[in-house]
Structure formats: C-alpha cells, structure tokens
Amino acid sequence: MTIAGLYNYWIVILLMMTGFYVVIASGNLVKKIIGLNLFQASVFILYISLGKIADGHAPILQAGISNYSNPLPHVLILTAIVVGVATTSLGLALVVRIREAYDTVEEDEIHDQDESM
C-alpha cells in the first residue's frame, strides 16, 4: 500500500494536529472548544477507518461472502458522538456563564481579573 493510499490517516493526522494547535495557541474559550471538537472528529475518523477492511461486507450471513467488516468501532463512535455533543453543549454553557461573570471569553483577561481581586 502506498502513502497516497493511506489518505484517511493523513486526514486524521491533519485534523488532530490542527485541533491540538487551536487548543494550545488560542486564548478564546469558544475557539478552544472548537479545537477540541476537531481533535475529537479526528479520533472518530481513525476508529471508523480501523473498522473497515478492504472488500469487507456488512456482517450479515450470505452465501459466498466470507470477508466481513467489524461493526463494533462504528457502534462505539455513535456513542462517542452523543457524548461529544453533550460535552460540547456543557462547555458552551460554561462559556456563557463565564462571559456573564467576567464580561470576556479571553483566557488572559479572565486571569488578569482574578489576580486583581
């Protein structure tokens, strides 16, 4: 298999590093949540890629088919998507409360206000 044939893994690496960079480099809390979602999406793509095999079929017994794909990673990702939506909504709700309390969503300004109190 060539390097170009593994394009889905290159997409995973690109999304993962982009999400990681956004979380580390940005001081805006909403941007940090978006970065975490990018990182999370890269993990989803990785698990789904691992669950698919070449010439694999759905795990339904049929005559003449002996090569099946594993459905477990896909089921786990469905659960992870639900958990991801819940944690994202909780994070955004916390950002709204922080904005009400500090009148900003920039991490540096929040630290400055805490130190001045």
NORSUL-V721977 format. One record per residue. N is the residue number from 1. SS is DSSP state (H for helix, E for strand, - for the rest). PHI is phi as a letter, one per 40 degrees, with the letter a starting at -180 (* if undefined). OMEGA is omega in degrees with one decimal (* if undefined). Layout:
# NORSUL-V721977
{{N	SS	PHI	OMEGA} {N	SS	PHI	OMEGA}}
This chain:
# NORSUL-V721977
{{1	-	*	-177.9} {2	-	c	179.0} {3	-	c	179.0} {4	H	c	179.0} {5	H	c	-179.5} {6	H	b	-174.9} {7	H	c	-179.4} {8	H	c	177.7} {9	H	c	174.8} {10	H	c	176.8} {11	H	c	178.0} {12	H	c	-179.1} {13	H	c	179.9} {14	H	c	178.9} {15	H	c	-178.0} {16	H	c	-179.2} {17	H	c	176.3} {18	H	c	178.0} {19	H	c	179.1} {20	H	c	178.9} {21	H	c	-179.5} {22	H	c	179.6} {23	H	c	-176.6} {24	H	c	-170.1} {25	H	c	-173.2} {26	-	c	175.5} {27	-	c	-179.8} {28	E	c	-175.4} {29	H	c	178.7} {30	H	c	177.5} {31	H	c	176.7} {32	H	c	177.9} {33	H	c	176.8} {34	H	c	177.1} {35	H	c	176.8} {36	H	c	177.6} {37	H	c	174.8} {38	H	c	178.2} {39	H	c	179.7} {40	H	c	178.8} {41	H	c	178.0} {42	H	c	177.1} {43	H	c	176.8} {44	H	d	-179.4} {45	H	c	179.0} {46	H	c	-179.0} {47	H	c	178.8} {48	H	c	177.7} {49	H	c	179.3} {50	H	c	-177.7} {51	H	c	-178.0} {52	-	c	176.3} {53	-	b	-178.4} {54	-	c	-179.8} {55	-	f	178.2} {56	-	c	-179.6} {57	E	b	175.5} {58	-	c	-176.2} {59	-	c	176.5} {60	-	b	-176.5} {61	-	c	177.0} {62	-	a	179.7} {63	-	c	175.9} {64	-	g	179.3} {65	-	b	-179.7} {66	-	b	-177.1} {67	-	b	-175.0} {68	E	b	172.6} {69	-	c	179.7} {70	-	c	-178.9} {71	-	c	-175.0} {72	H	c	178.1} {73	H	d	-179.7} {74	H	c	178.7} {75	H	c	178.5} {76	H	c	179.7} {77	H	c	175.8} {78	H	d	177.1} {79	H	c	-179.7} {80	H	c	177.2} {81	H	c	178.5} {82	H	c	178.4} {83	H	c	179.0} {84	H	c	177.6} {85	H	c	179.5} {86	H	c	-179.8} {87	H	c	176.5} {88	H	c	179.3} {89	H	c	176.1} {90	H	c	178.8} {91	H	c	178.6} {92	H	c	175.9} {93	H	c	176.6} {94	H	c	177.2} {95	H	c	177.6} {96	H	c	179.7} {97	H	c	177.2} {98	H	c	179.0} {99	H	c	178.0} {100	H	c	-176.5} {101	H	c	-173.9} {102	H	b	-178.3} {103	-	g	176.7} {104	-	a	174.1} {105	-	b	177.6} {106	E	c	-174.4} {107	H	c	-178.9} {108	H	c	179.9} {109	H	c	177.2} {110	H	c	178.0} {111	H	c	178.3} {112	H	c	178.4} {113	H	c	178.1} {114	H	c	-178.6} {115	H	c	-178.6} {116	H	c	-179.4} {117	-	c	*}}
